[in-house]
Amino acid sequence: MSKKRDRLEVIYGFLKIIQENHNSIKPTPLLRKTNLSSQSFNEYFQELLKKEFVKEIYDKNKKKYITLSDKGFHYLEKYKTILGFIDDFDL
């Protein structure tokens, strides 16, 4: 039986997907790749926008893209440090 992802794991996954897509992804592919329901996706997305982890940008054709802010990159770095700590101590 697989365990549900906790909030920090979901946020990490959300930000990691953006980073892996050259720091620029449209909302619909991001929704699909996060494996969240539309409602959950919107809740996380709004929280990440509000806390300035991500930004919305528009290209010359008015298409919306989601990118990481410096704060989002910083979160990814810190989360990796935490994962390393957990691995080092077999927690």
RACOR-V843690 format. One record per residue. N is the residue number from 1. RES is the residue in one letter. PHI is phi in whole degrees, -180 to 180 (* if undefined). BURIAL is b if it has 9 or more other C-alpha atoms within 8 Angstrom, else e. D_CENTER is the distance of its C-alpha to the mean C-alpha in whole Angstrom. Layout:
# RACOR-V843690
<<N,RES,PHI,BURIAL,D_CENTER> <N,RES,PHI,BURIAL,D_CENTER>>
This chain:
# RACOR-V843690
<<1,M,*,e,25> <2,S,-89,e,21> <3,K,-86,e,19> <4,K,-71,e,17> <5,R,-72,e,13> <6,D,-84,e,13> <7,R,-57,e,11> <8,L,-66,e,10> <9,E,-66,e,9> <10,V,-64,b,7> <11,I,-62,b,5> <12,Y,-60,b,5> <13,G,-60,b,5> <14,F,-58,b,2> <15,L,-69,b,2> <16,K,-64,b,5> <17,I,-61,b,6> <18,I,-62,b,6> <19,Q,-60,b,8> <20,E,-68,e,10> <21,N,-102,e,11> <22,H,59,e,13> <23,N,58,b,11> <24,S,-162,b,12> <25,I,-146,b,11> <26,K,-76,b,13> <27,P,-59,b,12> <28,T,-65,e,14> <29,P,-61,e,13> <30,L,-64,b,9> <31,L,-57,b,10> <32,R,-62,e,13> <33,K,-73,e,10> <34,T,-76,b,8> <35,N,60,e,12> <36,L,-113,b,12> <37,S,-69,e,15> <38,S,-57,e,15> <39,Q,-65,e,15> <40,S,-64,e,13> <41,F,-56,b,10> <42,N,-62,e,12> <43,E,-64,e,12> <44,Y,-65,b,9> <45,F,-60,e,8> <46,Q,-64,e,12> <47,E,-64,e,11> <48,L,-67,b,8> <49,L,-66,b,11> <50,K,-61,e,13> <51,K,-88,e,12> <52,E,63,b,12> <53,F,-85,b,8> <54,V,-130,b,8> <55,K,-133,b,11> <56,E,-100,e,13> <57,I,-128,e,16> <58,Y,-123,b,19> <59,D,-85,e,21> <60,K,-65,e,25> <61,N,-95,e,25> <62,K,67,e,23> <63,K,-86,e,20> <64,K,-88,b,16> <65,Y,-129,b,13> <66,I,-110,b,10> <67,T,-130,b,9> <68,L,-84,b,8> <69,S,-92,b,11> <70,D,-59,e,13> <71,K,-64,b,12> <72,G,-66,b,8> <73,F,-63,b,10> <74,H,-64,e,12> <75,Y,-59,b,10> <76,L,-60,b,9> <77,E,-62,e,13> <78,K,-65,e,14> <79,Y,-65,b,12> <80,K,-61,e,13> <81,T,-62,e,17> <82,I,-63,e,16> <83,L,-62,e,16> <84,G,-63,e,19> <85,F,-60,e,21> <86,I,-62,b,21> <87,D,-66,e,22> <88,D,-59,e,25> <89,F,-108,e,26> <90,D,49,e,26> <91,L,-93,e,24>>
